[in-house]
Amino acid sequence: MRKKFLTFLSILILLFLGLKVSSMNVYNNNYKIDLQDKNKKASVILKGLKDSKDFIEDGQGNLYVAFKNRVQYINIKGESYDIINNKSLNIYSIEYYKNSIYYASNNSIYSYNTIDKKTKELINSIPNSGDYKDLKLKVYDGILYAAIGAATNSGVVGPDNVWLKDNPFIYDMSPKKIILKGQNFQSNKTGAFSPYNTSNVKGQIISEHFPGNSSIIAINLRTKNANTFAYGIRNVKGMDTTSKGILVGTVGGMEDRGLRPVKRDSDYVFNIESGKWYGFPDYSGGDPIDSPKFSKGVKSKLSFILDKQPTTNPPAPIYESKYVDSLGALAVDKEGCIGEKDSIYFYDNKEKTINFLDDQGVCRKIASFNNTSNITSLKFNKNELLVLDSRNGTLSSIASVSIDKNSSGNNIMIYIMFSGITISIVVILVLEKIKINKTR
């Protein structure tokens, strides 16, 4: 009888431990989120969002989820329907501000008023037909920021550009006036900031184009005036603001491909300031393209495209990844919801992790995902970090474990039960030992 009781108590302990572990992580069939912090919990709050692009919450608990050609509204009751549905759309990003939805699609940015249901085009003719089309949007204090990617890998059109055959006249449009050094590639046939098979000459002036590639533009939502906020930013893959309005973004580094291949570059996290040039295409991560970082072991090191750079000391990143083409979605914890105030969270697609970056530049992993995951958007909402997994079609929440009175009471009861079970087992073992000694 005692052995049976002992076995029963052992099973209870195993179940208890299993429940404690599972409360920290999410297991949903093959979907899994592993949390590294025991003070965090994860849960799936929405399913059926496969191939979604982005999402936003309106401050009232209602969600707007963007797909390629539609925006789905999901209210706090769980009711859902499309508020925007147009087969000609190709939505990349979505934002919400004062009863309006803002979304980027193809070469334009639109507003949709949720009250009168009217759609307006804010800006068009965005040069968004090259390698990096995923326009990223962020609203802060009445200003809509839009990040426009580069058309090419490193400023030169080449056979690596899959769109070249169908769009032979696409190239990088400079957001500021520049003067070229006259360097050409592919047997001197193709120059920078020019169509394929069009060469440059030394001293050639490239006129300013608004909006331009590899830039962030700012649109005043009250006056509708727009300007170039920052430039020389190759491709922003995630963007948010701190509580003080500082723009933060993940930025892709140049790759080892094309007519001007760059070796050993990385992805970066930058604080992005107004009026600054961030180096593309002659610097990356604050380093010149002819530095040892990129030229070590290379037969012929790269040289500058621009005859004169806006600065020889562009801003350095606050974080550098181990890999290129790795970093993605980014969100800033403005209120300190699940960690330190203004700490930065970003997704690493190579590692399949969400990482936390504090104000000292220390990076730590907080969550791991399986290889099927594709996290396309991160947003903070009240006391949680919301995580959109486009490939698995889930919206998940990562939050701090509650420490209110009720949860504390529950934890105390659990530990009392656990302690009682442990003491009972010890008593039984002692009694068994005494019994054995008496029979000898």
TIVEX-204777 format. One line per field, with one value per residue (C-alpha): residue in three letters; y, x, z. Coordinates in pm, 1 decimal, always signed. Each point is the difference from the previous one (the first is absolute). Example, Ala and Ser with C-alpha at 12.3 -4.5 7.8 and 13.67 -1.06 7.14 Angstrom:
! TIVEX-204777
residuo	(ALA	SER) .
y	(-450.0	+344.0) .
x	(+1230.0	+137.0) .
z	(+780.0	-66.0) .
//
This chain:
! TIVEX-204777
residuo	(MET	ARG	LYS	LYS	PHE	LEU	THR	PHE	LEU	SER	ILE	LEU	ILE	LEU	LEU	PHE	LEU	GLY	LEU	LYS	VAL	SER	SER	MET	ASN	VAL	TYR	ASN	ASN	ASN	TYR	LYS	ILE	ASP	LEU	GLN	ASP	LYS	ASN	LYS	LYS	ALA	SER	VAL	ILE	LEU	LYS	GLY	LEU	LYS	ASP	SER	LYS	ASP	PHE	ILE	GLU	ASP	GLY	GLN	GLY	ASN	LEU	TYR	VAL	ALA	PHE	LYS	ASN	ARG	VAL	GLN	TYR	ILE	ASN	ILE	LYS	GLY	GLU	SER	TYR	ASP	ILE	ILE	ASN	ASN	LYS	SER	LEU	ASN	ILE	TYR	SER	ILE	GLU	TYR	TYR	LYS	ASN	SER	ILE	TYR	TYR	ALA	SER	ASN	ASN	SER	ILE	TYR	SER	TYR	ASN	THR	ILE	ASP	LYS	LYS	THR	LYS	GLU	LEU	ILE	ASN	SER	ILE	PRO	ASN	SER	GLY	ASP	TYR	LYS	ASP	LEU	LYS	LEU	LYS	VAL	TYR	ASP	GLY	ILE	LEU	TYR	ALA	ALA	ILE	GLY	ALA	ALA	THR	ASN	SER	GLY	VAL	VAL	GLY	PRO	ASP	ASN	VAL	TRP	LEU	LYS	ASP	ASN	PRO	PHE	ILE	TYR	ASP	MET	SER	PRO	LYS	LYS	ILE	ILE	LEU	LYS	GLY	GLN	ASN	PHE	GLN	SER	ASN	LYS	THR	GLY	ALA	PHE	SER	PRO	TYR	ASN	THR	SER	ASN	VAL	LYS	GLY	GLN	ILE	ILE	SER	GLU	HIS	PHE	PRO	GLY	ASN	SER	SER	ILE	ILE	ALA	ILE	ASN	LEU	ARG	THR	LYS	ASN	ALA	ASN	THR	PHE	ALA	TYR	GLY	ILE	ARG	ASN	VAL	LYS	GLY	MET	ASP	THR	THR	SER	LYS	GLY	ILE	LEU	VAL	GLY	THR	VAL	GLY	GLY	MET	GLU	ASP	ARG	GLY	LEU	ARG	PRO	VAL	LYS	ARG	ASP	SER	ASP	TYR	VAL	PHE	ASN	ILE	GLU	SER	GLY	LYS	TRP	TYR	GLY	PHE	PRO	ASP	TYR	SER	GLY	GLY	ASP	PRO	ILE	ASP	SER	PRO	LYS	PHE	SER	LYS	GLY	VAL	LYS	SER	LYS	LEU	SER	PHE	ILE	LEU	ASP	LYS	GLN	PRO	THR	THR	ASN	PRO	PRO	ALA	PRO	ILE	TYR	GLU	SER	LYS	TYR	VAL	ASP	SER	LEU	GLY	ALA	LEU	ALA	VAL	ASP	LYS	GLU	GLY	CYS	ILE	GLY	GLU	LYS	ASP	SER	ILE	TYR	PHE	TYR	ASP	ASN	LYS	GLU	LYS	THR	ILE	ASN	PHE	LEU	ASP	ASP	GLN	GLY	VAL	CYS	ARG	LYS	ILE	ALA	SER	PHE	ASN	ASN	THR	SER	ASN	ILE	THR	SER	LEU	LYS	PHE	ASN	LYS	ASN	GLU	LEU	LEU	VAL	LEU	ASP	SER	ARG	ASN	GLY	THR	LEU	SER	SER	ILE	ALA	SER	VAL	SER	ILE	ASP	LYS	ASN	SER	SER	GLY	ASN	ASN	ILE	MET	ILE	TYR	ILE	MET	PHE	SER	GLY	ILE	THR	ILE	SER	ILE	VAL	VAL	ILE	LEU	VAL	LEU	GLU	LYS	ILE	LYS	ILE	ASN	LYS	THR	ARG) .
y	(+0.0	+238.4	-71.5	+82.4	+320.6	+88.4	-58.2	+216.1	+285.5	-24.2	+32.4	+308.9	+160.4	-70.0	+149.0	+305.6	+52.6	-50.7	+260.3	+251.4	-47.9	+11.2	+322.1	+170.1	-120.9	-46.8	-339.4	-7.1	-316.3	+62.4	+368.8	+81.0	+307.1	-62.1	+280.7	+50.8	+207.0	-180.8	+330.7	+11.7	-191.0	-58.4	-73.3	-21.7	+250.4	-24.6	-262.6	-6.4	+287.7	-189.4	+224.6	+314.5	+292.3	+226.2	+98.7	+291.7	+59.8	+311.6	+62.3	-140.6	-367.0	-31.0	-142.0	+70.5	-274.5	+70.5	-266.5	+45.8	+163.6	+41.8	+125.9	-205.7	+164.1	-209.2	+158.9	-80.0	-242.8	-206.7	+109.1	+56.5	+125.8	+174.6	+379.3	+21.4	-254.0	+78.3	-248.5	+273.5	+66.8	-135.8	+107.3	+4.3	+182.6	+152.5	+266.1	+157.9	+362.4	+196.8	-212.8	-59.0	-300.1	+76.2	-263.0	-30.9	-180.8	-21.5	+352.0	+195.2	+66.2	+26.1	+102.0	-165.8	+183.4	-252.3	+243.6	+113.2	-304.7	+222.0	-78.6	+268.8	-24.5	+188.5	-43.2	-186.3	-58.0	-164.8	-174.1	-336.5	-249.8	-136.5	-251.0	+142.3	+80.6	-47.1	+358.2	+30.7	+253.1	+153.8	+283.6	+215.8	+326.3	+72.4	-87.3	-305.0	-142.3	-220.4	-197.8	-49.6	-271.9	+1.0	-126.1	-194.3	-181.9	+265.0	+278.4	-175.8	-184.5	-344.5	-354.2	-75.6	+220.7	-241.1	+284.0	+118.8	-184.0	+141.5	+341.2	+97.4	+368.8	-39.3	+122.5	+177.3	+349.2	+221.8	+198.3	+265.6	+159.6	-199.1	+9.4	-329.0	-113.5	-152.0	-361.5	-254.7	-375.4	-292.2	+103.3	+367.0	-36.4	+70.6	+277.7	+78.5	+172.9	-76.3	-253.7	-324.6	+42.6	+374.9	+121.8	+288.8	+272.4	+165.2	+304.4	-108.3	+167.3	-206.1	+226.4	-27.6	-207.7	+8.3	-246.4	-185.7	-347.7	-100.8	+274.2	+70.0	+264.3	+187.0	+99.5	+251.8	-149.2	+339.5	+205.2	-295.6	+155.9	-256.2	+7.5	-226.5	-74.5	-206.8	-171.9	-243.0	-270.3	-312.2	-178.0	+33.5	-329.9	+103.1	+345.3	+155.8	+304.3	+37.3	+183.7	+313.8	-35.5	-133.9	-214.1	-345.9	-250.4	-327.9	+58.5	-260.7	-6.1	-41.1	-353.7	-195.9	+15.5	+206.2	+221.4	+160.6	-288.3	+76.2	-266.6	-45.3	+265.9	-33.6	+125.3	+280.5	+185.2	+379.7	+302.8	+210.3	+377.4	+276.0	+126.4	-268.1	-208.1	-362.1	-100.1	-195.2	-88.9	+93.4	-83.7	-273.4	-16.8	+315.8	-156.7	+106.7	-257.8	-8.2	-77.7	-328.5	-122.8	-40.4	-30.8	-254.7	-292.9	+163.1	+29.2	+346.0	+199.8	+209.6	+373.0	+284.2	+82.8	+357.7	+260.2	+165.5	-153.9	+217.6	-94.6	-223.9	-91.5	-129.0	-118.7	-334.7	-265.8	-77.8	-372.5	-216.1	-346.5	-298.1	-43.2	+194.9	-31.4	-112.4	+270.7	+81.2	+134.1	+239.2	+155.3	+234.2	-51.1	+367.3	-58.9	-280.2	-247.9	-317.3	+136.1	+320.1	+316.3	+71.5	-336.2	-132.1	-336.1	-138.6	-322.5	-191.6	-212.3	-200.2	-100.7	-3.4	+203.8	+321.0	+190.1	+275.1	+294.6	+222.2	+357.8	-126.6	-189.3	-339.6	-249.8	-303.0	-261.0	-6.0	-241.2	-272.7	-123.2	-308.3	+0.2	+43.2	+340.4	+329.5	+290.0	+295.1	+248.6	+84.1	+254.5	+95.8	+25.7	+93.2	-258.5	-243.2	-48.2	-124.5	-226.3	-63.0	-325.6	+21.9	-350.6	-172.1	+247.7	+86.2	+312.7	-73.4	+192.4	+15.8	+158.9	+14.4	-255.4	+165.5	+72.0	+132.8	-120.3	-271.3	-152.4	+28.7	-179.8	-271.3	-43.3	-23.5	-270.0	-191.2	+10.1	-101.2	-301.8	-78.6	+30.0	-219.8	-267.8	+12.9	-26.5	-293.1	-185.4	+63.9	-125.6	-316.0	-68.0	+45.1	-232.3	-259.1	+15.0	-37.3	-298.4	-164.0	+53.6	-157.1	-313.1	-64.4) .
x	(+0.0	+281.5	+177.5	-316.3	-41.7	+362.4	-45.6	-313.6	+181.0	+290.5	-240.8	-154.7	+342.9	+81.6	-333.6	+67.2	+341.3	-143.1	-268.9	+256.8	+216.6	-291.2	-129.3	+322.1	-11.8	-251.5	-50.8	-268.0	+25.7	+331.5	+8.4	+233.9	+129.2	+281.0	+47.7	+339.9	-132.0	-199.9	-171.9	-157.6	-296.8	-120.3	-340.6	-158.6	-286.2	-101.1	+27.2	-91.4	+229.3	+216.1	+179.7	-80.5	+238.7	-48.3	-246.6	-86.2	-223.3	-216.6	+35.8	-347.9	+89.9	-101.3	+250.1	+65.2	+189.8	+146.5	+25.2	+124.8	-316.0	-229.3	-20.9	-196.6	-165.7	-28.3	-187.2	+31.5	-294.0	+184.7	-223.6	+192.2	-51.7	+195.6	-5.3	+230.0	+2.4	+151.0	+179.3	+224.3	+156.8	+333.0	+10.3	+333.7	-66.1	-282.3	-34.4	-286.4	-37.7	-309.0	-271.7	+197.3	+184.2	+318.5	+135.0	+274.6	-83.2	+196.8	+137.5	-240.8	-104.8	-371.5	-222.2	-332.5	-233.7	-175.0	-287.6	-102.7	+159.6	+178.2	+341.4	+249.8	+339.6	+260.9	+297.9	+79.6	+290.7	+206.5	+298.3	-96.4	+57.4	+347.6	+147.9	-144.2	-367.7	-127.4	-82.4	-10.3	-227.4	+2.6	-209.2	+123.4	-155.3	-180.4	+294.5	-13.6	+344.6	+41.8	+318.3	+79.1	+251.7	+285.3	-67.5	+327.3	+241.6	+274.2	-98.7	+57.6	-255.9	+117.5	-101.4	-70.9	-309.6	-282.2	-222.0	+251.3	-150.2	-349.5	+109.3	+328.8	-26.3	-20.2	+297.1	+72.5	-151.2	+209.4	-199.7	+273.7	+220.3	+323.8	+315.2	+134.8	+359.1	-49.9	+57.5	-156.8	-51.7	-49.4	+279.4	-79.6	-354.9	-204.6	+37.8	-167.8	-336.9	-64.8	-193.3	+169.1	+260.4	+20.8	+346.0	+107.9	+258.9	+208.6	-171.9	-343.5	-274.9	-300.1	-293.2	-204.7	-316.1	-288.1	-87.7	+327.9	+133.1	+181.4	-170.3	-260.0	-257.0	-216.7	-360.4	-177.9	-349.0	-155.2	+152.0	+84.4	+342.9	+274.9	+379.0	+304.7	+65.9	+321.5	+180.9	+276.1	-197.5	+10.9	-316.4	-190.6	-159.8	-154.6	-69.9	-135.3	+48.6	+109.6	-205.1	+197.1	-75.9	+339.7	-39.1	+159.5	+31.8	+152.4	+199.5	+122.8	+366.9	+138.8	+36.0	+263.3	-175.9	-31.2	+247.1	+114.5	-0.9	+72.1	+150.3	-42.4	-264.3	-265.4	-344.1	-27.7	-223.0	+22.8	-135.3	-111.7	+26.9	-139.5	+224.9	+266.1	+162.1	+56.3	+254.3	-163.5	+154.4	+355.9	-23.6	-174.9	-38.5	+209.4	+298.1	+127.0	-37.6	+379.1	+73.5	+165.7	-338.6	-112.8	+333.0	+195.0	+93.9	-158.4	+215.1	-123.8	-168.2	-305.4	+25.6	-244.1	-277.9	-46.9	+263.9	-70.6	-200.9	-235.2	+222.4	+299.6	-144.1	-356.4	-183.7	+104.2	-260.9	-106.7	+8.7	+164.4	-129.2	+224.5	-164.7	-119.5	-366.3	-94.1	-179.6	-366.0	-293.5	+72.8	-196.1	+93.4	-142.6	-83.9	-176.8	+215.2	-285.5	+207.5	+346.7	+198.6	-157.1	+103.6	+173.0	+6.8	-134.0	+75.6	-36.8	+299.7	-112.8	+324.3	-15.3	-382.6	+9.6	-134.5	+283.0	+2.8	+240.6	+42.6	+128.1	+355.4	-1.4	-19.0	-199.1	-178.2	-230.4	-349.9	-188.3	+71.0	-225.3	+2.5	+144.5	-340.7	-55.9	+10.9	-52.9	-111.1	-103.9	+56.8	-212.4	-34.1	-357.7	-74.7	+187.7	+108.4	+213.2	-211.2	+171.5	-139.4	+116.9	-107.4	+102.7	-181.1	-289.1	+13.0	-1.4	+166.4	+55.8	+313.2	-60.2	+143.3	-135.5	-269.0	+94.5	-334.6	-163.2	-206.7	+288.7	+223.2	-262.7	-29.1	+376.9	+11.0	-269.6	+188.2	+323.0	-178.5	-140.9	+340.3	+165.2	-266.3	+50.3	+377.4	-25.8	-241.4	+244.3	+286.4	-209.5	-97.5	+361.4	+111.5	-274.8	+91.9	+363.5	-96.7	-219.5	+283.8	+241.9	-246.2	-44.7	+376.0) .
z	(+0.0	+94.0	-328.8	-193.3	+196.3	-62.9	-371.7	-0.1	+174.9	-244.7	-292.3	+161.8	+31.7	-364.4	-106.4	+215.2	-155.5	-347.8	+60.0	+123.6	-310.7	-245.8	+156.3	-115.3	-360.5	-281.2	-162.3	-268.2	-209.5	-181.3	+95.2	+283.5	+182.3	+248.4	+250.8	+160.8	+291.0	+270.9	+79.0	-347.1	-138.1	-356.3	-148.0	-344.2	-16.2	-367.9	-273.0	-369.4	-100.7	-247.8	-253.6	+199.5	-45.7	+300.0	+272.9	+225.8	+304.0	+33.6	+372.8	+67.8	-30.8	-365.7	-248.3	-366.9	-184.7	-343.8	-268.5	-356.6	-136.7	+299.9	+357.5	+250.5	+301.0	+318.8	+290.5	+369.6	-27.1	-258.2	-288.3	-322.6	-353.7	-275.9	+1.0	-303.8	-281.9	-338.9	-225.4	-141.5	+340.2	+120.5	+364.2	+183.0	+326.7	+204.6	+271.4	+198.6	+111.7	+106.0	-162.8	-318.5	-139.1	-194.3	-233.6	-261.1	-323.3	-324.1	-64.4	+222.2	+358.7	+82.6	+289.6	+79.5	+237.2	+225.1	+62.1	-349.7	-175.4	-254.9	-148.0	-101.6	-167.6	+204.9	-231.0	-321.6	-238.7	+272.7	-169.9	+137.1	-279.8	+70.9	+242.8	+321.1	-37.7	+352.7	+94.2	+378.9	+171.3	+347.2	+144.2	+285.8	+118.6	-325.5	-224.7	-226.3	-69.1	-308.1	-66.9	-370.6	-87.5	-250.8	-351.7	-9.3	+227.0	+1.4	-240.7	-335.7	-215.2	-109.1	-96.2	+368.4	-19.3	-84.0	-121.9	-263.2	-297.0	+54.8	+131.2	-171.3	+91.5	+377.9	+202.6	+329.4	+10.5	+226.7	+259.6	+0.7	-266.1	-35.1	-214.3	-133.5	-13.3	-346.6	+99.9	-238.1	+15.0	-239.2	-240.5	+63.6	-130.1	+313.1	+254.6	+331.1	+40.0	-368.5	-209.4	-99.4	-278.2	+64.4	+99.9	+225.0	-54.7	+268.9	+143.3	-125.4	+200.7	+109.5	+80.9	+315.9	-32.0	+247.2	+119.0	-49.6	+65.9	+319.1	+198.4	+265.4	-80.2	+250.6	-77.3	+222.5	+35.9	+73.0	-283.4	-230.2	-63.1	-58.4	+5.5	+15.5	+367.1	-35.9	-286.8	-91.4	+183.2	-216.6	+109.6	+325.6	+101.3	+330.1	+146.0	+319.6	+223.4	+360.8	+262.0	-93.6	-371.1	-108.7	-311.6	+25.7	-283.2	-110.4	-319.2	-246.9	-96.9	-352.6	-134.3	-190.6	-337.4	-316.0	-187.5	+325.8	+251.3	+364.4	+223.3	+375.9	+53.1	+270.7	+91.6	+252.9	+244.6	-28.9	+177.0	-296.8	+25.1	-217.8	-279.5	+43.7	-278.2	+106.0	-262.4	-281.4	-241.6	+110.2	+371.3	+195.4	+374.9	+27.7	-182.2	-345.0	-274.3	-53.1	+366.8	+109.7	+119.8	-361.2	-184.3	+205.3	-224.8	-306.6	-315.5	-91.3	+272.8	-73.3	-53.3	+53.2	-244.8	+117.3	-79.5	+333.6	+282.2	+209.1	+295.7	+65.5	+338.0	-42.0	+313.6	+144.9	+80.8	+355.3	-82.2	-266.4	-89.7	-68.2	-340.0	-300.7	-105.8	+349.6	+199.6	-52.0	+201.4	+286.8	+287.6	+286.1	+350.1	+56.4	+332.3	+141.5	-43.7	+18.9	+76.3	+19.8	-140.4	-360.3	-35.1	-356.1	-115.4	-345.6	-195.1	-136.2	-293.5	-14.3	+365.4	+15.9	+320.3	+148.3	+166.2	+259.8	-22.8	+306.2	+18.7	+57.7	-329.6	+170.4	-206.7	+146.3	-148.3	+151.0	-227.8	-254.8	-280.4	-220.7	-350.3	-165.3	+160.1	-188.2	+239.5	-212.3	+266.9	+367.6	+187.6	+365.8	+121.6	+360.7	+209.8	-268.3	-309.4	-291.1	-251.8	-349.8	-160.7	-363.4	-98.8	+286.8	-0.2	+369.9	+212.0	+333.5	+320.3	+213.9	+339.8	+348.5	+244.3	+212.0	+360.5	+120.3	+323.6	-162.3	-193.2	+307.3	+204.5	-262.2	-8.4	+380.6	-3.6	-269.2	+194.6	+322.5	-184.8	-147.7	+343.0	+157.0	-263.2	+45.1	+381.2	-33.4	-222.9	+242.3	+296.1	-189.3	-95.7	+364.3	+126.5	-261.3	+109.5	+369.5	-86.2	-193.2	+290.5	+249.3	-210.4	-6.6) .
//
